[in-house]
Amino acid sequence: MKDCLLAVDLFSDLSFEDGDRLLASLEARQEGFVETLARARSTAVPVVYANDTFGVWNGDRSDIVRRGLEGRGGHVLESLQPTESDAFVVKPRYSAFDLTPLELVLSTLDVERLLLMGTTTEMCVAQTAIDARERGYLVTVIVTACATPDERLEQIALEYLEQVAGARLAESFELAVAERDHERGPVSRPSLA
């Protein structure tokens, strides 16, 4: 099974409502993010970043990353930067699939399963996971590499993803890879006839 680590909305200046709470979550979970990226790269799992444009439509990944690094969370984001070999997709909506070329990127990589990390768990990560399942991908959310401004909403979203959407939850990259053989198949689609 071909995996891909998808990093959703890591780079932001956090200058929005709940930005302080999201920063606190990022700081508390920084080790999980760093370890997940390191393990993916050391095992040759491709890494794809999908990041909000924040209204700037020049598609410049360097500018998006720079704005995040210059923001309040720069000290955390410094260790999460993309490498030159990582794909980077800009997105206008919650889901990394919505109005982006992500499916083309994943198809080129022959990806069957997405390992998700990012911010915020209950919004962009969850919507991306749901859209991935609807497109037939297997999905595992690495919960120690996700951040949220509201842990109660995060828990609701994770329960929904696991119990309704058919995603798997894993505490680490290693556990996600270890459970590879136990993944559920693609979402079954009811007949409309």
C-alpha positions as YAML, in Angstrom:
chain: A
units: angstrom
residues:
- id: 1
  name: MET
  ca: [0.00, 0.00, 0.00]
- id: 2
  name: LYS
  ca: [1.40, 3.39, -0.99]
- id: 3
  name: ASP
  ca: [1.12, 6.00, 1.76]
- id: 4
  name: CYS
  ca: [1.44, 9.77, 1.68]
- id: 5
  name: LEU
  ca: [1.70, 12.15, 4.62]
- id: 6
  name: LEU
  ca: [-0.60, 15.12, 4.01]
- id: 7
  name: ALA
  ca: [0.17, 18.17, 6.17]
- id: 8
  name: VAL
  ca: [-2.89, 20.43, 6.26]
- id: 9
  name: ASP
  ca: [-2.73, 24.16, 7.06]
- id: 10
  name: LEU
  ca: [0.45, 24.22, 9.11]
- id: 11
  name: PHE
  ca: [1.52, 27.70, 8.03]
- id: 12
  name: SER
  ca: [-0.40, 30.68, 9.32]
- id: 13
  name: ASP
  ca: [0.48, 33.84, 11.22]
- id: 14
  name: LEU
  ca: [-2.22, 32.85, 13.76]
- id: 15
  name: SER
  ca: [-3.62, 36.39, 13.74]
- id: 16
  name: PHE
  ca: [-7.23, 35.31, 13.99]
- id: 17
  name: GLU
  ca: [-9.77, 34.61, 16.71]
- id: 18
  name: ASP
  ca: [-8.60, 31.55, 18.69]
- id: 19
  name: GLY
  ca: [-5.07, 31.99, 17.29]
- id: 20
  name: ASP
  ca: [-3.64, 32.01, 20.82]
- id: 21
  name: ARG
  ca: [-5.37, 28.74, 21.70]
- id: 22
  name: LEU
  ca: [-4.26, 27.13, 18.45]
- id: 23
  name: LEU
  ca: [-0.70, 28.25, 19.17]
- id: 24
  name: ALA
  ca: [-0.87, 26.66, 22.63]
- id: 25
  name: SER
  ca: [-2.01, 23.40, 21.05]
- id: 26
  name: LEU
  ca: [0.77, 23.57, 18.44]
- id: 27
  name: GLU
  ca: [3.35, 24.13, 21.17]
- id: 28
  name: ALA
  ca: [2.03, 21.25, 23.27]
- id: 29
  name: ARG
  ca: [2.00, 18.88, 20.28]
- id: 30
  name: GLN
  ca: [5.14, 20.08, 18.50]
- id: 31
  name: GLU
  ca: [7.01, 16.85, 19.23]
- id: 32
  name: GLY
  ca: [4.28, 14.80, 17.52]
- id: 33
  name: PHE
  ca: [4.46, 16.98, 14.41]
- id: 34
  name: VAL
  ca: [8.25, 16.86, 14.25]
- id: 35
  name: GLU
  ca: [8.41, 13.09, 14.81]
- id: 36
  name: THR
  ca: [5.73, 12.43, 12.19]
- id: 37
  name: LEU
  ca: [7.53, 14.44, 9.54]
- id: 38
  name: ALA
  ca: [10.89, 12.88, 10.42]
- id: 39
  name: ARG
  ca: [9.54, 9.33, 10.28]
- id: 40
  name: ALA
  ca: [7.78, 9.91, 6.96]
- id: 41
  name: ARG
  ca: [10.93, 11.34, 5.41]
- id: 42
  name: SER
  ca: [13.19, 8.63, 6.83]
- id: 43
  name: THR
  ca: [10.94, 5.90, 5.40]
- id: 44
  name: ALA
  ca: [10.54, 7.56, 1.98]
- id: 45
  name: VAL
  ca: [6.84, 8.27, 2.46]
- id: 46
  name: PRO
  ca: [6.09, 11.30, 0.28]
- id: 47
  name: VAL
  ca: [5.04, 14.47, 2.08]
- id: 48
  name: VAL
  ca: [2.48, 16.84, 0.58]
- id: 49
  name: TYR
  ca: [1.57, 20.17, 2.15]
- id: 50
  name: ALA
  ca: [-1.86, 21.70, 1.55]
- id: 51
  name: ASN
  ca: [-2.15, 25.20, 2.92]
- id: 52
  name: ASP
  ca: [-4.72, 27.98, 2.98]
- id: 53
  name: THR
  ca: [-3.86, 30.94, 0.77]
- id: 54
  name: PHE
  ca: [-5.29, 33.49, 3.22]
- id: 55
  name: GLY
  ca: [-6.52, 35.49, 0.24]
- id: 56
  name: VAL
  ca: [-3.13, 35.76, -1.50]
- id: 57
  name: TRP
  ca: [-3.46, 33.99, -4.85]
- id: 58
  name: ASN
  ca: [0.10, 34.02, -6.15]
- id: 59
  name: GLY
  ca: [0.66, 30.33, -5.32]
- id: 60
  name: ASP
  ca: [4.02, 31.17, -3.75]
- id: 61
  name: ARG
  ca: [4.78, 28.49, -1.17]
- id: 62
  name: SER
  ca: [7.84, 30.38, 0.05]
- id: 63
  name: ASP
  ca: [5.66, 33.40, 0.84]
- id: 64
  name: ILE
  ca: [3.07, 31.27, 2.67]
- id: 65
  name: VAL
  ca: [5.76, 29.58, 4.75]
- id: 66
  name: ARG
  ca: [7.53, 32.90, 5.41]
- id: 67
  name: ARG
  ca: [4.31, 34.53, 6.66]
- id: 68
  name: GLY
  ca: [3.81, 31.62, 9.05]
- id: 69
  name: LEU
  ca: [7.39, 31.78, 10.30]
- id: 70
  name: GLU
  ca: [7.10, 35.54, 10.89]
- id: 71
  name: GLY
  ca: [3.85, 35.08, 12.83]
- id: 72
  name: ARG
  ca: [3.32, 34.25, 16.48]
- id: 73
  name: GLY
  ca: [3.96, 30.54, 15.96]
- id: 74
  name: GLY
  ca: [7.17, 30.85, 14.00]
- id: 75
  name: HIS
  ca: [9.18, 29.19, 16.75]
- id: 76
  name: VAL
  ca: [7.03, 26.04, 16.36]
- id: 77
  name: LEU
  ca: [6.66, 26.14, 12.58]
- id: 78
  name: GLU
  ca: [10.42, 26.48, 12.03]
- id: 79
  name: SER
  ca: [10.81, 22.72, 12.50]
- id: 80
  name: LEU
  ca: [7.86, 21.87, 10.22]
- id: 81
  name: GLN
  ca: [8.96, 23.52, 6.98]
- id: 82
  name: PRO
  ca: [8.63, 21.72, 3.67]
- id: 83
  name: THR
  ca: [11.73, 20.48, 1.88]
- id: 84
  name: GLU
  ca: [12.38, 21.13, -1.79]
- id: 85
  name: SER
  ca: [11.14, 17.63, -2.65]
- id: 86
  name: ASP
  ca: [7.79, 18.03, -0.85]
- id: 87
  name: ALA
  ca: [4.75, 18.89, -2.96]
- id: 88
  name: PHE
  ca: [2.85, 22.01, -1.90]
- id: 89
  name: VAL
  ca: [-0.77, 22.75, -2.84]
- id: 90
  name: VAL
  ca: [-2.60, 25.99, -2.02]
- id: 91
  name: LYS
  ca: [-6.24, 25.68, -1.02]
- id: 92
  name: PRO
  ca: [-9.13, 28.13, -0.74]
- id: 93
  name: ARG
  ca: [-11.50, 26.08, 1.44]
- id: 94
  name: TYR
  ca: [-11.51, 23.73, 4.43]
- id: 95
  name: SER
  ca: [-10.83, 20.56, 2.44]
- id: 96
  name: ALA
  ca: [-7.45, 20.13, 0.77]
- id: 97
  name: PHE
  ca: [-9.34, 18.54, -2.15]
- id: 98
  name: ASP
  ca: [-11.80, 21.37, -2.76]
- id: 99
  name: LEU
  ca: [-10.75, 23.36, -5.87]
- id: 100
  name: THR
  ca: [-7.11, 22.17, -5.74]
- id: 101
  name: PRO
  ca: [-4.93, 19.83, -7.83]
- id: 102
  name: LEU
  ca: [-4.39, 17.53, -4.84]
- id: 103
  name: GLU
  ca: [-6.00, 14.51, -6.51]
- id: 104
  name: LEU
  ca: [-3.64, 14.88, -9.47]
- id: 105
  name: VAL
  ca: [-0.65, 15.03, -7.15]
- id: 106
  name: LEU
  ca: [-1.79, 11.93, -5.24]
- id: 107
  name: SER
  ca: [-2.54, 10.08, -8.48]
- id: 108
  name: THR
  ca: [0.95, 10.84, -9.78]
- id: 109
  name: LEU
  ca: [2.36, 9.38, -6.55]
- id: 110
  name: ASP
  ca: [0.05, 6.30, -6.78]
- id: 111
  name: VAL
  ca: [-1.22, 7.01, -3.26]
- id: 112
  name: GLU
  ca: [-3.74, 4.62, -1.72]
- id: 113
  name: ARG
  ca: [-3.75, 5.89, 1.87]
- id: 114
  name: LEU
  ca: [-3.39, 9.36, 3.37]
- id: 115
  name: LEU
  ca: [-1.78, 9.88, 6.74]
- id: 116
  name: LEU
  ca: [-3.16, 13.22, 7.92]
- id: 117
  name: MET
  ca: [-1.65, 15.80, 10.23]
- id: 118
  name: GLY
  ca: [-2.28, 19.52, 10.62]
- id: 119
  name: THR
  ca: [-4.56, 22.24, 11.89]
- id: 120
  name: THR
  ca: [-7.26, 22.43, 12.91]
- id: 121
  name: THR
  ca: [-8.36, 18.90, 13.65]
- id: 122
  name: GLU
  ca: [-12.09, 19.66, 13.76]
- id: 123
  name: MET
  ca: [-12.12, 21.82, 10.65]
- id: 124
  name: CYS
  ca: [-9.62, 21.43, 7.81]
- id: 125
  name: VAL
  ca: [-8.17, 18.08, 8.86]
- id: 126
  name: ALA
  ca: [-11.62, 16.55, 9.37]
- id: 127
  name: GLN
  ca: [-13.05, 17.92, 6.12]
- id: 128
  name: THR
  ca: [-10.01, 16.70, 4.20]
- id: 129
  name: ALA
  ca: [-10.36, 13.24, 5.76]
- id: 130
  name: ILE
  ca: [-14.05, 13.05, 4.82]
- id: 131
  name: ASP
  ca: [-13.35, 14.16, 1.25]
- id: 132
  name: ALA
  ca: [-10.49, 11.66, 0.95]
- id: 133
  name: ARG
  ca: [-12.76, 8.81, 2.04]
- id: 134
  name: GLU
  ca: [-15.43, 9.91, -0.45]
- id: 135
  name: ARG
  ca: [-12.77, 9.69, -3.16]
- id: 136
  name: GLY
  ca: [-11.87, 6.13, -2.15]
- id: 137
  name: TYR
  ca: [-8.67, 6.76, -0.22]
- id: 138
  name: LEU
  ca: [-7.88, 5.01, 3.02]
- id: 139
  name: VAL
  ca: [-7.29, 7.60, 5.74]
- id: 140
  name: THR
  ca: [-5.43, 7.57, 9.04]
- id: 141
  name: VAL
  ca: [-5.37, 10.71, 11.20]
- id: 142
  name: ILE
  ca: [-2.24, 10.95, 13.33]
- id: 143
  name: VAL
  ca: [-3.81, 12.56, 16.37]
- id: 144
  name: THR
  ca: [-0.54, 13.55, 18.07]
- id: 145
  name: ALA
  ca: [0.32, 15.59, 14.96]
- id: 146
  name: CYS
  ca: [-2.90, 17.62, 14.88]
- id: 147
  name: ALA
  ca: [-3.67, 20.85, 16.70]
- id: 148
  name: THR
  ca: [-6.89, 22.50, 17.79]
- id: 149
  name: PRO
  ca: [-8.10, 25.58, 19.64]
- id: 150
  name: ASP
  ca: [-10.91, 23.50, 21.21]
- id: 151
  name: GLU
  ca: [-10.20, 19.98, 22.47]
- id: 152
  name: ARG
  ca: [-13.91, 19.23, 22.99]
- id: 153
  name: LEU
  ca: [-14.69, 19.92, 19.34]
- id: 154
  name: GLU
  ca: [-11.59, 18.00, 18.32]
- id: 155
  name: GLN
  ca: [-12.80, 14.92, 20.21]
- id: 156
  name: ILE
  ca: [-16.23, 15.13, 18.55]
- id: 157
  name: ALA
  ca: [-14.58, 15.39, 15.12]
- id: 158
  name: LEU
  ca: [-12.24, 12.46, 15.77]
- id: 159
  name: GLU
  ca: [-15.11, 10.27, 16.95]
- id: 160
  name: TYR
  ca: [-17.10, 11.17, 13.86]
- id: 161
  name: LEU
  ca: [-14.17, 10.45, 11.56]
- id: 162
  name: GLU
  ca: [-13.59, 7.05, 13.11]
- id: 163
  name: GLN
  ca: [-17.18, 5.92, 13.72]
- id: 164
  name: VAL
  ca: [-18.98, 7.42, 10.73]
- id: 165
  name: ALA
  ca: [-16.51, 8.42, 7.99]
- id: 166
  name: GLY
  ca: [-14.40, 5.26, 8.22]
- id: 167
  name: ALA
  ca: [-11.06, 6.90, 8.99]
- id: 168
  name: ARG
  ca: [-8.55, 5.33, 11.34]
- id: 169
  name: LEU
  ca: [-6.94, 7.16, 14.25]
- id: 170
  name: ALA
  ca: [-3.34, 6.56, 15.29]
- id: 171
  name: GLU
  ca: [-1.24, 7.98, 18.11]
- id: 172
  name: SER
  ca: [1.93, 8.02, 15.99]
- id: 173
  name: PHE
  ca: [3.35, 7.51, 12.53]
- id: 174
  name: GLU
  ca: [4.72, 4.11, 13.61]
- id: 175
  name: LEU
  ca: [1.31, 2.91, 14.82]
- id: 176
  name: ALA
  ca: [-0.33, 4.17, 11.62]
- id: 177
  name: VAL
  ca: [2.10, 2.18, 9.51]
- id: 178
  name: ALA
  ca: [1.78, -0.89, 11.78]
- id: 179
  name: GLU
  ca: [-2.01, -0.92, 11.29]
- id: 180
  name: ARG
  ca: [-1.67, -0.76, 7.51]
- id: 181
  name: ASP
  ca: [-2.92, -4.32, 6.99]
- id: 182
  name: HIS
  ca: [-6.05, -3.70, 9.05]
- id: 183
  name: GLU
  ca: [-7.34, -0.70, 7.09]
- id: 184
  name: ARG
  ca: [-10.92, -0.59, 5.94]
- id: 185
  name: GLY
  ca: [-11.54, -0.53, 2.23]
- id: 186
  name: PRO
  ca: [-12.91, 2.37, 0.20]
- id: 187
  name: VAL
  ca: [-16.21, 3.92, 1.17]
- id: 188
  name: SER
  ca: [-19.08, 1.97, -0.35]
- id: 189
  name: ARG
  ca: [-21.42, 4.12, -2.36]
- id: 190
  name: PRO
  ca: [-25.13, 3.28, -2.40]
- id: 191
  name: SER
  ca: [-26.76, 2.77, -5.77]
- id: 192
  name: LEU
  ca: [-28.83, 5.72, -6.89]
- id: 193
  name: ALA
  ca: [-30.84, 3.58, -9.31]
...
